[in-house]
Amino acid sequence: MTDSLKKKVQFVNEISNAVTKVQANVTSIQYRIFKNLNYIDYTKEYLVINYKGGARTVRICSGNSYSAIFEEISKYLDRGYYAEEYDLYDIERHPETWQEEVI
């Protein structure tokens, strides 16, 4: 994983630590990165906001800036968005093709 991607993960982790202390309906916020095992340097980046009760908002954020990621977080603290959930679900179901990068 590149330093740039590691910094995005750390950025979102820090926001998650601050937000979950005051936003009762949010249990965690993650920045998840998946590497395609069939292509060199092909990754997908996802912002995942997890809510109490098990729901989650998924936003594809590949290539987004820090401010764009922050804007996505702020939009979905009080309401969910579920149209991109299936894309992440499909990647999670195919570990033979997609490997999650973890720092």
N, C-alpha and C positions, 0 to 999 in steps of 0.2 A: 504494500500500500504506500502511496506517495505521501510525502510530508504534508502536502496540501489537503489530502483527504483525511489524514490523521488530525489535522487542525480543525477541520469541519466537525469531526466526531467529538473532539474535546469541547468545541464551541457549544454544540448542542447539549452535551453532558452538563456543562456549567449552567446553561439556561434551564435545563431540567431540574437541577438541584435547587435553583432559585424559585422556579414556578411551582413545583410540587409542594413547597412549604406554605404557599398561600392560595393555590387553586385547588379546592377540595375535590373537584371531579376528575382531575388528572393524576394518574398514578406514576407515569413516567413519559419521557420524550426521548426518542432514540434517533440516531442517524445511522442507518444501516447501509453497508456497501457490499455488493455482490460482484464477484469476478466471474466472467464467462470462461469456462475451461476449454472451450473450443476455439477461441479467438484471442490473440495476444492483445493486451491493453484494452479490453472491452469490459467496462463495468457499468453497473446501474446503482444509483444512489437514491435512497428512500428516507424521507422523514416520516417517523411513526409516532403518533401521539396516542398513548394508551389511557383509556378512561376507566373509572370505577365501573364494575359490572362486566368488563371484558371487551367492550367495543374498542375499536381503534380507527383512527384516521390515518390514511396512507397518502402521501404526496410524493410523486416522482420529482426528485430534485437534482438530477444529473447535471453537473456543470453550474449549478446555482451559486450565486455570491452569498456571502454571510448575511447581507441585508435582505436578500430574497428569502433565505431560509428563515430568518427572524420574522419576516412579514407573514410567511406561511404559518409559523407557530402562532403568532398573535391572532390570525384569522380564525383558528380552530380551537382555541382554548374553551370557548363556551358552546360550541356546536361542532358536530362531526361532519365529515365528508367521506363518502364511501365508494365513489366511482372508480378509484384506483386500487382498491383493496384486492381485487382479483389478480392484478398484475403481480403484486408481491406474493400473494398466495400461490400463484403458478410457479414462481421462482423458488419458493420454499419447498414445493413438492418435487423439485427436480435437482437434487444435490449432485446428480451425475453430470449436470451441465453448469450449475451455478454453485460457487463456493462463497460463503460469507467471509468477508475479511474482518478480522477482529484485532483491535489494538490492545 
